[in-house]
């Protein structure tokens, strides 16, 4: 697939516009410039967003935290920095994990990394106090099944924290951001990463992703309670938090 603005969602379950092998290959190609492009596309705000996501995840003293689609481990590192003593970062891209391992060694952090499929996490039910995913859910083949799987590995009372871009609905801003994402991002991404196709995929993946209120409903259907969300960056990014009902037996 070449990836153009005419990409359309696959039939069946609502999920990423491309099949998992294509998405994995794309991330393996752009890994060396991935962090730089994140800073440029978000005007540097993604660092603060991850800080906020980590704060939500560790609230209440979470000790075992899983970061799904960890990428280059920015959120996993922030979770460890904010006091989570046991952090696991999982991703299906070997290239991303290799760069993540270099970053973790360079900072002296204690984070376990493993290659894993977010749709079938290799952990028992209730293994974690919190689970996070930052800018990775929209690349999964079935959004609802992915949320169900992440909720499964949470203990009762555990939190699922989802940080993700969300379709912009304000007419004037939507026009401005469509120009930015459709024209400028692919151009800059192509120049910096050498892979314009990967950064052409970004705007279409955001446009196809459920709006914040729909994602909240997906989380509720997955069995999470007290689901809430807040908008960031002029409503282009949303941070969702849901809690698995019940209490951990003592």
Secondary structure, DSSP 8 states (H G I E B T S, - for coil): ----TT----SSS---SS-HHHHHHHHHHHGGGHHHHHHHHTTTTHHHHHHHHHHHHHTTT--EEEEET-TTSHHHHHHHHTT-SEEEEEES-HHHHHHHHHHHHHHT--EEEEE--TTS-SS-TT-EEEEEEES-GGGSS-HHHHHHHHHHTEEEEEEEEEEEE-----HHHHHHHHHIIIIIIHHHHHHHHS-HHHHHHHHHHHHTS--HHHHHHHHHHTTEEEEEEEEETTTTEEEEEEEESS----
